[in-house]
Amino acid sequence: MPATLPTALGAGISLALKRLEDKSIQCVKPDKINVASKVNLVAFDITGTLTELGLDVLGCREMKD
């Protein structure tokens, strides 16, 4: 592993956190940002807990800035 890799990953996380903060998005697990990559869909159920491993999307609403 290159010696500068942890520093580069840390800088990337800091930049991502700032961009999320600018859009009023809270990140509760910043260490997962590098794993998340690009998110195409975020789904929430009514209770706030997903109870199945699979998820069928029945509808969507586009959210704009």
C-alpha positions as CSV (number, residue, x, y, z in Angstrom):
1,M,0.0,0.0,0.0
2,P,1.4,3.4,-0.9
3,A,2.3,5.6,2.1
4,T,0.2,8.5,0.8
5,L,-3.0,6.4,0.3
6,P,-4.5,7.0,3.8
7,T,-3.8,10.7,3.4
8,A,-5.5,10.8,0.0
9,L,-8.5,8.8,1.3
10,G,-8.8,11.2,4.3
11,A,-8.7,14.2,2.0
12,G,-11.4,12.7,-0.2
13,I,-13.7,12.0,2.8
14,S,-13.2,15.6,4.0
15,L,-14.2,17.0,0.6
16,A,-17.2,14.7,0.4
17,L,-18.3,15.7,3.9
18,K,-18.1,19.4,2.9
19,R,-20.1,18.8,-0.3
20,L,-22.8,16.9,1.7
21,E,-22.9,19.6,4.3
22,D,-23.4,22.3,1.7
23,K,-26.5,20.4,0.6
24,S,-27.8,20.0,4.2
25,I,-27.1,16.2,4.2
26,Q,-25.9,14.7,7.4
27,C,-23.5,11.8,7.2
28,V,-23.5,9.5,10.3
29,K,-20.7,7.2,9.1
30,P,-18.1,9.2,7.2
31,D,-15.8,6.1,6.9
32,K,-18.4,4.6,4.5
33,I,-18.1,7.4,2.0
34,N,-15.4,5.7,0.0
35,V,-17.4,2.5,-0.1
36,A,-20.6,4.3,-1.3
37,S,-19.2,5.8,-4.5
38,K,-22.0,7.1,-6.6
39,V,-25.5,6.6,-5.3
40,N,-28.3,6.3,-7.9
41,L,-31.2,5.6,-5.6
42,V,-32.0,6.1,-2.0
43,A,-35.2,4.4,-0.6
44,F,-37.0,4.9,2.6
45,D,-40.0,3.0,3.9
46,I,-42.8,4.5,6.0
47,T,-41.4,3.2,9.4
48,G,-37.8,4.0,8.6
49,T,-36.6,0.4,8.7
50,L,-36.3,-2.0,5.8
51,T,-37.5,-5.4,6.8
52,E,-36.5,-7.4,3.8
53,L,-33.2,-8.0,1.9
54,G,-34.9,-7.2,-1.4
55,L,-36.6,-4.0,-2.4
56,D,-39.1,-3.4,-5.1
57,V,-39.5,0.2,-6.1
58,L,-43.1,1.0,-6.8
59,G,-42.7,4.7,-7.4
60,C,-40.2,7.5,-7.1
61,R,-40.0,11.2,-6.8
62,E,-37.1,13.3,-8.1
63,M,-35.6,15.7,-5.6
64,K,-33.9,18.8,-7.0
65,D,-31.6,21.2,-5.3
